[in-house]
């Protein structure tokens, strides 16, 4: 009897919406959890994270944990904002003012929707606030004053609104792994309005020319931060993709006017050990769902995978999958999905070496597409740069430097809009981007040490100031891409 349906249940999608019914149960809090929800000295947090790291799941689970603690918590996504009025404004000041009103209008709308009018007479306050929010030339002090009065009426009834919001989820909540964490955090604090703004970079993503509008994106973020500073009872978490934040602040220089106020910038990231925990938690839940006492053996032929190659080296499934995922929980879930599909296609009730080996090329190819999608705005030629480097799996630094120096001459390679030149400085810039994308890592091979230095743990290891140190390492394409690189070499061999 196949138990794969139970495995499918707990490896459903890897994103917040697809895993709506299980996300609270499967979520593993990151090691820096206390930092991510700390508001002791600031009223806001900017939450950064790579695509696929789980920002939306984290924000959704944390939002639900606050609701379960009878705290008034609101989650706003781009769907809750009217972005056109923001995009059409010419100046940053006007864009920020419009975004400020839009966010307050959205908050008021959600509160009004889930308030029981028999208990809290706020409908006229909500209407007045919404009208003021969408009015051009509104007075910010009036807006804050009206919202503060509305909040004063609502917060004593926050638990009831929280219950209504939970019921609107339209599902039975499973166990939420953050509920107790939030309960401990709230025990010494008074009533607060918690505001989560997720994937706000998508809200102003495209302007009239079809390109990403970093000014509009920054206006929305700046408005949210300013709102949390203006209204004492409001605490705000804004999630932004790390690559978008890099381009917005480093390349386009947005936010320079308030650098001294951006103290709460934290990055959501998971170690390989934490990814193993995520895998094993989902496996345990799936085995329990299948009423099986054998745990992982319910779904896998043996406890280890034999790695491709002549050496026959073995790895535990959780260790291998955590390595393949490159610190992204979504990629781990995707890998298991592909293993399930391969097992079903081969008529097997269990996953084994055959299925694992069969997905390697396609999985690696999809991860290359992810890199192009995530970093293509920083370096439009990143796919070609990657393909050029598939000539070998491992490089000495001198070999890698020589390859990178030649790339600007082969094509007009750019980073952040700056044309790369055949120089050491620009070779290191390209290498830093490839390291950031987790395509290639430095490593030390010695009798007493074998270690990869990944960007997740060593974000500053690749820079020009450490040029001499970089020569100490060998450089290896991440194992996720070895099969992809091998196929690229075959294509090059037969290309005329």
N, C-alpha and C positions, 0 to 999 in steps of 0.2 A: 504493500500500500504506500502510495506516495504522500509525503507530508509537505510537499512543496507549497501547497496553498497557504499553510501556516507561515512559511518563510516569506512568501509574497506579502502577507498581511503586515509584517514588520520591516519589510524593505520596500515600502510602497512607492516613494517618490523622491525623498531626499530634500524636498522643499516644504515650506510652512503650510501651504494650502493643500497639497497632495497628502500630507501626513497629519491633517487636521485632527483626526480621531486618536492618533497615538503619540503626537509630538510631545505632550507633557510627560508621558510615561517613558519614552525612549531617550529623552534629553539627558545628556551627561554634563553637569556644570563644569565650565572650564576652571583651571587652577586659579585664575585671577578673578573669580566670581565676586569676592568682597569688594574689590577695586571697581568692578564694572557697575555695581549698584551703590557706590558710596557717594553721598551728597553732603558730607559733613562740612565742606568748605566752598562748595559751588552749587548753583541751582540747575546746572545742566551737564550733560555728558554727550560728547560726540563719539559714537561707536563706529570704528573703522573695521574693515574686514575684507579679505579677498572674496571674489565671486565663488560661491559654493561652500564657504566656510560655515554658513548657518546663521547669518545675522537675523534673517526674518524669523527663523524658528526660535532663536534665542529671545528676540523681542516679543514674539507672540506668547511664548511660554511664560516669560516674566510678567507680561501684561495680565495673563490669566491667573498667575499666582497672586498678584495684587488684588484682583477681583475676588478670588477665593478667600482672601483675608478681609473682605468687606471694605476694601479701599476703593475710592473712586478713581478708576484708571481708564484712559481713553487711548485707542490706537488709531492713528491717522495714516493713511496711505495716499499715494497720488490720486487715487480714485475719489478721494474726499475733497479734493481741491479743484478749483477752476483755474487752470494754469494760463489760459489765453490772456486774461487781463494782466497777468504778471509779465508774460513774454512781450506784450505789446508796449510796455512802458520803456522809455528810452534811458533814463538815468537809474543808477543803482539805488539811489534814495527813494525814487518813486516805486521801483520794483519791490524794495523791502517794505515800504509802507503798505502796498497792495497785498503782499504775502502775509504781512502781520494781520491785516483785516481778514484775509481768507482763512487763516488758521483759527482765529477767534470765532469766525462764522461757523466753521466746521465743528469746533468744540461745542458751541452753543446748540447747533443742530442735533448733535448726538445726545447731549444732556436733555434737551427738550423731548427728543423721541422716546427716551427711556425713563423719563420722570412720570410719576403717577400724579396727574393734575389734581386729583382729590386730596393728595397729601401735601404737594408743593405747588403753589400757584405761581408758576414762572413763565407761562406761555407768552405773556405780553413782554416780559423782560427779554426772552429769547428773540422774539420778533423785532423788538427795538434794536437789540444788539446786531442782529443780522443786517438790518437796513443800514445801520451806521457803518458796518464793516464793508459793505459793497459801495458805499457812497464815496465818490472822488472828493478829495480834500477834507476827509474826516479829521476830527481833532483826536489825536492819540490820547491825551488825558481823559477826554470824554469816553473813549472806547475802554480804557483801563478802568475808569470809575464804574461804568455800567457793568462790565464783566465782574468786577470785584463784588458788586452788590448781588449779582446773580450767583456767584460762587458762595457767598455768605448764606444764601438761602438753601443752596444745594448740598453743601458738604455735611450738614448734620444728618442728611438722608442718604449719604454716599453708599452705605451698605445696601440699601434697597435698589438703588440704581445699578450697583455692581451686580446684584442678583439678576436684575432684568437683562443686563448685558450678557451675562453668562447663559441665561436661558435662550437668548437670541442666537447663540452659537449653533443651536439646532442639533445638538449631539449630547451624548452622555460623556462627561469628562472622565478620562481615566485618571490615574494617580499622576499628580503634577510634581515632578522632582524638585521644583523650586519653591513650593508652597511653604515648607518649613523654613527654608533660608530666608524668604521674605518675611515670614512671621517673626523670626528672631530680629530682623533688621527694624521692623516696625514697632517692636514692643516698647521702645523708649521715645517714640515720636508721636506727635499729634496728627490730626487729620490733614491730608494733603491731596491735591489733585495731581495724579501722575499722568504725564503725556508722553506717549511713544510715537515718534514719527519715523516710519520705516521706508527705506528705499527712496528717500526724498530726491536723490539724484535723478530718478526717473521722472519726477514731476515736471521739471523744466528741460527735459532731455533734448527736444528738437525745436529749433527755431524755424523761422520761415524759409530759411535756406536748406533745411534738412540736416544741419549739423548741430552738434551738442552745444547748448548755450550755458556756458559755465557761469556767466553773470547772473542768469535767472536762478540757477541752482544755488549759487551762493546767497542770493537775496532771500530765498526761502529758509536756508539754514540760519542766516543772520537774524531773520525775523523771529524764528523759533527761539533762538538763544536770548534775544532781547526780550521776548515775551516772558520767559522764565525769570529774567532779572526784574521786570516791571511788576510782576504779580507774585507776591511773597509766598503764597500757598501753592505755587505751581512748580513742579520739578519735571524736567524735560530730558528725554533721551532721543537723539537724532542719529539714525544709522546711515552711513555713506560708504560706498565701495572705496577701497584703498586706492585704486588706480585713478578714480575720479577725483578723490581728495588731492592726490599728488598733482594732477594736472591743474586742478582749480587753484590750489594755493602756491605751488612751486612755479608752474609755467605761466599761468595767467594772473598770478599775484593777487588773487582775491583774498580778503581777510587780513591783509597787512595792517589795516587800520586798527585791528583789535587783537593783534597777536598776544599782547600782555594779558588779555582776558580769556584766552583759550587754554586754560590750565587743565581742563578735564577732557583730554583726548586719549582714548584707550582703544586698543586693538583686540578684537576677538580672534583668538587663535587656539589651535589644539595641537598638542604634541602627538607623536606616533603612539605613545603609551595610552594617551586619552582616546585616540581613535580605536585602539584595540579594546578599550573598555566599552566604547560605543558599539562595536561589532558584537562583543560577547553579551552585552545587555540585551541586544535585539535577538540574538540567538537563544538566550535563556527564555525570553518571552515567547518566541516562536515555538520552542520545544514544549513549553507549558501549554500553549494553545493547542498543540498537537497531542496533548496528554502523553508525552513521551518522557521516560526517565533518563534517556541516554544523551540529552543535551545536543552538542554539536554533531554527534554521530547520527542523529536523526536525519540530517540533511547532507552530510559529507561522508565520502567513502572511507577516508582515513583521517587521522589527526594532522597530517602534514601534506603539503604539496611538494612534488619533485620539480625543482626549477628546470626550465629548458636548458639544454646544453649537454655537454659530454660528462660533466663531473657528477651529475646526479645529486646535487646538493638539495637538502630539504629545509623547508620552513613551515612553521605552524601557519594555519590559515589566517589567524588574526594578525600575525606578524607580516605575512605577505601582503594581505589586503591593505593594512595600514600603510605599508611602504608604497603600494601602487596608488593610494589616494592622494599622496603629496600634501598632507595636512588639511584636506578638505573632506568633511563628513559626507557631502553630497556625492563626491567621486567614489567614496567607499560604498555607499548605497548603490550607486550606478554599477559598480563592478559586480556586486552580488546579484543585481537584476540581470546582468548579462550572463552570469554563471547559471542562473535559474533558467533563462531562455535557452542556453546551450544544452542544459540537461534535458529539458522538455523536447527540444529538437532531435536529440539523439535517442529519445525513448528511455532515458535513465531516470530512476527515482532518486538517485543520489548524485551529488556533485563530486567530481574527482579531477585527476590530472588532465584527462582528455579535454574536459570542458574549460579548465583554466588556461591551457595552452591555446585553445581555439579562439579565445577572446582577446588575446594580447595585442594583435595588430589593430583591430577595430577600436579597442579601448584606448590605445595610445594615439590613434588618429583623432579620436574624438577629443582627447585632452589637448592635442595641438590646436584643434578648432577653438577650444576654450581659451587658450593662450592668445590666439589671434583676436578673438572677440574682446578679451579683457585688456590686452596691451596694444592692440592695433591702433588706437588713437594716440598712444605715446610714440609708437614706431610703426608706421604703416607698412614697412618692409619686413616685419618680424617673421613672417612665414618663410620668406626667402632666406633670411639670415639663419633660421633654424635648419632649413633643408641643406644649406651649405655646410653646416656643422655635423650632418649625419654621416660624413665621410669616415668618421671614427667614433667609437664609443668613449675612448679615453684619450686625453691629450696631455702632453707636458705644457707648462705655461708658455714656453717659447713657441710651440706649435700652434697653440690656441691664439696667442697674440698675433702671429703672422697671418692666420686666417682672418681674424677680425680686422686687422689693418687693411687687408685687401678688399674688404666688402664695400666700402664707399666708392671704390673705383669701378666695381662691377655694376653698381646701380646707385641711384640717388637715395642713399640711406639717411633717414632723419630720426632724431629723438627730440620730442617736445618742440617740433618745428625748426630745429637747428640742423643744418646739413652736416653730416659727419665727414671728417677729413681723415686721410690715412696717417694717423698719429697715435702714439701711446695713450694720450688722454682720451681720445674718442673711442679707441679700442676698449679701454676700461669702462667707459660709459655703456657701450653695447654689452659688455660682459656683466655689468651690474644689473642691467635690465633682464638678461637671460637668467641670472641668478635669482632675481626677484620673482621671475615667472616659474621658478623651480624646474627649469629645463636642464641646467647644468650646475654642478656643485663642486667646490674644491674638496679635496680629501687628503688625508695623510695615511700612507701605507708604511708600516714599520712592524718589526717582529712583536713589539709590545703595544701596537696601536693600529686600529683600523677605524677611521672615523670620517663621516661626511659632515661638512659644515654648511648646513642649509640656511636659507634666508630667514626662515621662521625663527630660528634661534640666534642667528648671527647676521642681522640686517646691515651691518656696517663693515663687513669683512672685505668687500670689494670696493675699493676707492683708490684714487691716484696716490694719496698720501701713504698707502701701504703697498706701493708698487713692488718693492723688493721682497716683501713678505709673500706676495702672490706667487712668486717664483718657487717657493718651497713646496707648493702643492701640486699634485696631479689633479686633473679636471675631468670629471666623468659625467656624461649625459645621464640623467636620472633613469633608473632601471625601467620605469614605466614606458620609456620611449625606445628601448633597445630593439624591440621587434620592428617598430616603425622605422628606425634608422637602418636596420638590415634590409628592409624592403626598398627603402630609398636608394641604397647602394646597388641593389639588383637593377633598379630602373636606370641608374646612371651607367651601369655596365653595358646595357643594351641600347643606350641612347646614342644615335649617330653623332 
